[in-house]
Amino acid sequence: MPAVTVENPLTLPRVAAPATAHARPVLAVATAPSGFEGEGFPVRRAFAGIDYKHLDPFIMMDQMGEVEYAPGEPKGTPWHPHRGFETVTYLIDGTFVHRDSHGGGGVINDGDTQWMTAGSGLLHIEAPPESLVMSGGLFHGLQLWVNLPKSDKMMAPRYQDIGGGQVKLLTSGDGGALVRLIAGDLDGHRGPGITHTPITMMHVTVNPGAELTLPWRQDFNALAYALAGRGSAGAEGRPFRMGQAVVFGTGDSITIRADESQESRSPNFEVVLLGGRPIREPMMHYGPFVMNTHAELAQAFEDFQAGRLGTIPADER
C-alpha cells in the first residue's frame, strides 16, 4: 500500500491552508466494527455509530480487507440491486471485476476507482477474476456510498472508471505528505471523479512525524478514516489509528499528523479524507436501496422483485 505513489513528492504541486484559516476541531472518534460482506470477505464498517447528521451526504463506507488470500479463497458479492445513490469503489491492492444488468462495468486494479451511479436502479456483481481466485493474493480497498438528492434519485445509471494514473497528485509544503485527489476540488486543483452530489475524496499518505493541513470548504462536512498506521487529528492532536474514523466540526481547514513511530506493517499513516455538501433531505436506507420515504423504499423493493431493475445476463444465471 498504496499503489499510486511518486518517487519525489517535492516535484508535485503543493497545497496548504492559509495562516488565517480556522481549524476544524475534532468532535468524535469512532472505532469501526468488523464483519463480513457478500460471499464472506472481511470488512470494517467505517462510519458505524456516527450520527447521520455528521455523515450527510455519505451513507456508509466499508474498508474491504486488508486480507491475504490463499489460492481458492478470494471472494466477491453475488448479483444484487441498488437504487437511489452512488457507490465508489477504490481499490488499493488486488483486482475486482464489476458487471451490471445495463451492460456496464469493468476491471479495477491497484489504485483504480470505479464510480457507479445506481440512480433509478440496476443489478450488479463484484467479484475477483478467476486468475486471482486461482492464485490468491492481497486484497484491500474501500467502498463508499454517496447519497443522491431526491431530484437525481431516478436518473439513468452511469459508470466512471478512474484509473490510478488519472488521480491528481499533490503534496504538503515540506513534501511530508502525498495527496491523491480522487474527486472534488482542493486549493484550486480538481480530481477526475465527476459527482452529482458535491463532494471531495482523497487518500493521503503522511510520513512519520509529518503534518498535513489542508484548506476545507466551509459548506462541506469533514471526515477522516485511517486505513493503516496511527496519528492524530485537529489542532488539539486527538489520537486515532487504523480502523478509526474522525468527525470534524466547523471551520475552513483540517489537520492530520502522523506519529513519529509507525507499525512495522505500514511505514506511513494512510488516511482517507472526505467532505461533502449535506443534502438535508429525509434519508431512508433499507439494504441496497436509499430513498426519501418508506413508500419509495417499498416501491424499489417491488420493482426489484418484478424485474424492473434489470435481469441477470443469461451467461451468469
Legacy VTK file of the C-alpha trace (Angstrom):
# vtk DataFile Version 3.0
C-alpha trace
ASCII
DATASET POLYDATA
POINTS 317 float
0.000 0.000 0.000
-0.518 2.290 -1.755
-0.459 1.534 -5.476
-0.236 5.130 -6.748
2.806 7.000 -5.489
5.690 9.187 -6.660
9.416 8.941 -6.061
9.927 12.608 -5.171
6.821 14.401 -3.799
8.632 17.761 -3.976
8.117 17.715 -7.755
4.335 17.914 -7.194
2.102 20.969 -6.732
1.906 21.934 -3.053
-1.239 22.598 -1.052
-1.600 24.357 2.279
-4.252 26.192 4.252
-3.741 29.940 4.711
-2.356 31.083 8.069
-5.667 32.805 8.826
-7.720 29.598 8.387
-9.942 28.486 11.248
-9.011 24.933 12.215
-11.856 22.435 12.465
-11.976 20.803 15.908
-12.456 17.067 16.361
-15.996 16.268 17.514
-15.669 12.492 17.809
-13.509 9.454 17.081
-15.333 6.175 16.331
-13.917 2.666 16.020
-15.180 0.624 13.065
-16.634 -2.789 13.949
-15.569 -5.757 11.827
-17.889 -8.019 9.864
-18.346 -9.835 6.581
-19.964 -8.794 3.293
-21.025 -10.503 0.088
-19.818 -14.092 -0.086
-17.747 -13.667 3.061
-14.963 -11.124 2.548
-13.958 -9.214 5.711
-14.934 -5.557 6.117
-14.728 -2.773 8.678
-17.848 -0.566 8.872
-16.002 2.750 8.894
-18.892 5.009 9.920
-20.847 2.699 12.217
-22.106 4.571 15.268
-21.677 8.051 13.765
-24.827 10.199 13.679
-26.054 10.691 10.101
-26.151 14.463 10.597
-22.322 14.336 10.591
-22.153 11.971 7.578
-24.643 13.537 5.140
-24.257 13.185 2.108
-22.303 9.979 2.841
-24.299 6.921 3.864
-21.706 4.312 4.753
-18.180 3.185 3.956
-16.606 -0.271 4.175
-12.895 -0.960 4.352
-12.603 -4.252 2.452
-9.694 -6.274 3.807
-6.751 -5.843 4.118
-6.543 -9.625 3.675
-4.004 -12.016 2.169
-5.990 -14.753 0.400
-4.691 -18.272 -0.129
-5.395 -19.879 -3.537
-9.114 -20.546 -3.917
-10.118 -18.108 -1.149
-10.815 -14.745 -2.879
-14.486 -13.789 -2.646
-16.847 -11.180 -4.037
-20.571 -10.444 -3.968
-23.479 -12.197 -5.681
-25.771 -10.292 -8.053
-27.664 -7.640 -6.067
-29.691 -4.457 -6.718
-29.069 -0.761 -5.974
-31.249 2.339 -6.318
-31.029 5.961 -5.226
-27.314 6.554 -4.604
-23.747 6.174 -5.906
-21.152 3.563 -4.961
-17.469 4.472 -5.093
-15.086 1.502 -5.082
-11.438 2.422 -4.508
-9.037 -0.492 -4.818
-5.636 -0.229 -3.163
-4.415 -3.810 -3.658
-5.866 -6.577 -5.837
-8.328 -6.802 -8.716
-12.133 -6.629 -8.846
-14.458 -7.193 -11.809
-17.789 -5.336 -11.963
-20.716 -6.193 -14.224
-24.242 -4.811 -14.277
-27.614 -5.532 -15.831
-27.283 -2.481 -18.125
-24.131 -3.837 -19.751
-21.777 -1.579 -17.799
-18.815 -2.391 -15.626
-15.154 -3.149 -15.973
-11.998 -4.228 -14.183
-10.354 -2.184 -11.448
-6.805 -2.836 -10.264
-4.352 -1.371 -7.764
-5.063 2.339 -7.317
-8.159 2.418 -9.572
-11.596 3.774 -8.670
-14.961 2.793 -10.089
-17.818 5.238 -9.623
-21.236 3.688 -10.167
-24.311 5.893 -10.158
-27.151 3.464 -9.485
-29.835 6.134 -9.920
-33.132 4.553 -10.946
-31.740 1.111 -10.330
-29.766 -1.844 -11.639
-28.384 -5.227 -10.679
-24.630 -5.663 -10.397
-21.950 -8.057 -9.241
-18.429 -7.545 -7.876
-16.038 -10.467 -7.974
-12.330 -11.257 -8.196
-11.173 -12.522 -11.599
-10.647 -16.257 -11.998
-6.870 -15.749 -12.121
-6.881 -14.147 -8.653
-9.145 -16.871 -7.273
-6.642 -19.448 -8.510
-3.518 -17.658 -7.275
-4.745 -15.923 -4.131
-3.086 -12.687 -3.115
-3.528 -9.401 -1.294
-6.906 -7.646 -1.404
-7.602 -4.220 0.100
-9.981 -1.426 -0.815
-12.880 0.814 0.119
-16.477 1.105 -0.919
-18.207 4.399 -0.184
-21.936 5.083 -0.607
-22.845 8.658 -1.582
-26.462 9.774 -1.378
-28.246 11.430 -4.288
-30.747 14.258 -3.798
-34.384 13.469 -4.479
-34.152 15.235 -7.848
-31.450 12.784 -9.042
-32.517 9.513 -7.442
-34.246 8.237 -10.584
-31.615 9.349 -13.093
-30.199 6.845 -15.569
-27.405 4.606 -14.203
-23.827 5.568 -15.111
-20.265 4.244 -14.692
-16.980 6.085 -14.392
-13.706 4.183 -14.473
-10.940 6.268 -12.894
-7.521 4.732 -13.462
-4.918 5.230 -10.760
-2.857 7.268 -13.181
-5.684 9.803 -13.503
-5.795 10.906 -9.858
-4.391 14.343 -9.117
-1.193 14.036 -7.060
-0.332 16.845 -4.641
1.930 17.309 -1.636
2.255 19.365 1.530
4.592 22.342 1.764
7.517 20.282 3.066
6.808 17.201 0.949
5.994 15.113 4.018
2.571 14.041 2.763
1.282 12.724 -0.571
-2.305 13.610 -1.509
-4.213 11.561 -4.102
-7.221 13.683 -5.065
-9.851 11.314 -6.483
-12.838 13.673 -6.673
-13.680 17.269 -5.906
-11.641 20.451 -5.579
-8.717 21.189 -3.287
-6.879 24.506 -3.247
-7.581 25.086 -6.948
-6.851 21.511 -8.025
-9.534 19.114 -9.273
-9.782 15.342 -9.057
-11.022 13.283 -12.032
-14.235 11.942 -10.450
-17.480 13.561 -11.671
-20.008 13.734 -8.841
-23.707 14.577 -8.775
-23.550 15.406 -5.089
-20.722 17.903 -4.444
-18.012 16.035 -2.511
-14.249 15.818 -2.074
-12.469 12.459 -1.703
-8.753 11.850 -1.274
-6.277 9.269 0.018
-3.309 10.782 1.831
-0.039 9.215 2.937
1.641 11.087 5.790
5.275 10.269 6.594
6.212 9.527 10.228
6.269 12.758 12.229
4.864 14.846 9.365
1.786 17.093 9.451
-0.738 17.924 6.731
-3.028 20.953 6.985
-5.464 21.414 4.114
-7.969 24.135 3.255
-11.540 22.850 3.536
-14.794 24.257 2.187
-16.901 25.712 4.987
-20.128 24.374 3.440
-18.780 20.783 3.450
-18.619 18.368 6.342
-15.245 16.749 7.078
-14.378 13.130 7.909
-11.160 11.138 8.151
-10.674 7.374 8.245
-7.366 5.647 8.993
-6.570 2.778 6.636
-3.248 1.983 8.296
-0.883 3.395 10.889
-1.540 5.891 13.659
-1.514 9.608 14.225
-3.711 12.469 15.382
-6.288 14.918 14.068
-7.090 18.566 14.656
-5.131 21.341 16.313
-5.800 19.570 19.624
-3.977 16.432 18.445
-6.754 13.898 19.027
-5.244 10.396 18.578
-6.691 7.967 16.025
-5.394 4.831 14.353
-6.169 2.173 11.762
-9.876 1.327 11.752
-10.986 4.588 13.373
-12.975 7.480 11.886
-12.746 11.154 12.859
-15.639 13.620 12.715
-14.541 17.251 12.407
-16.555 20.305 13.417
-16.907 23.573 11.522
-14.042 25.635 10.129
-12.077 26.048 6.902
-9.031 23.810 7.450
-8.274 20.302 8.704
-5.059 18.906 10.146
-3.701 15.346 10.213
-0.409 14.322 11.854
1.446 11.016 11.735
3.091 9.643 14.850
6.886 9.503 14.828
6.713 5.729 15.251
4.522 3.633 12.931
3.658 -0.049 12.698
6.117 -2.391 11.009
3.430 -3.486 8.529
2.747 0.107 7.454
5.632 2.590 7.407
3.317 5.611 6.942
-0.035 6.916 8.165
-2.648 6.153 5.469
-5.857 8.183 5.706
-8.941 8.775 3.549
-10.344 12.314 3.810
-13.932 13.019 2.807
-16.106 16.096 2.631
-19.449 16.862 1.068
-22.274 19.352 0.988
-25.105 17.972 3.137
-28.273 17.218 1.175
-30.519 17.774 4.213
-33.383 15.641 2.941
-35.017 12.672 4.660
-32.886 9.551 4.094
-34.477 6.097 4.259
-31.974 3.251 3.905
-33.010 -0.368 3.572
-30.368 -2.795 2.337
-29.340 -1.793 -1.198
-31.982 0.962 -1.546
-31.597 4.579 -0.381
-34.691 6.726 -0.851
-36.564 9.607 0.820
-39.682 7.844 2.081
-40.836 4.427 3.227
-43.221 4.330 0.262
-40.296 4.835 -2.144
-38.382 2.026 -0.431
-41.388 -0.260 -0.808
-41.639 0.692 -4.499
-37.929 -0.036 -5.015
-38.322 -3.491 -3.484
-41.435 -4.156 -5.580
-39.632 -3.026 -8.745
-36.699 -5.307 -7.912
-38.948 -8.317 -7.372
-40.774 -7.578 -10.615
-37.518 -7.447 -12.585
-37.809 -3.735 -13.362
-34.282 -3.021 -12.091
-32.851 -5.356 -14.709
-32.154 -9.057 -15.096
-29.041 -11.144 -14.650
-27.328 -11.770 -18.016
-28.047 -15.235 -19.402
-24.382 -16.316 -19.163
-24.396 -15.597 -15.400
-27.581 -17.449 -14.405
LINES 1 318
317 0 1 2 3 4 5 6 7 8 9 10 11 12 13 14 15 16 17 18 19 20 21 22 23 24 25 26 27 28 29 30 31 32 33 34 35 36 37 38 39 40 41 42 43 44 45 46 47 48 49 50 51 52 53 54 55 56 57 58 59 60 61 62 63 64 65 66 67 68 69 70 71 72 73 74 75 76 77 78 79 80 81 82 83 84 85 86 87 88 89 90 91 92 93 94 95 96 97 98 99 100 101 102 103 104 105 106 107 108 109 110 111 112 113 114 115 116 117 118 119 120 121 122 123 124 125 126 127 128 129 130 131 132 133 134 135 136 137 138 139 140 141 142 143 144 145 146 147 148 149 150 151 152 153 154 155 156 157 158 159 160 161 162 163 164 165 166 167 168 169 170 171 172 173 174 175 176 177 178 179 180 181 182 183 184 185 186 187 188 189 190 191 192 193 194 195 196 197 198 199 200 201 202 203 204 205 206 207 208 209 210 211 212 213 214 215 216 217 218 219 220 221 222 223 224 225 226 227 228 229 230 231 232 233 234 235 236 237 238 239 240 241 242 243 244 245 246 247 248 249 250 251 252 253 254 255 256 257 258 259 260 261 262 263 264 265 266 267 268 269 270 271 272 273 274 275 276 277 278 279 280 281 282 283 284 285 286 287 288 289 290 291 292 293 294 295 296 297 298 299 300 301 302 303 304 305 306 307 308 309 310 311 312 313 314 315 316
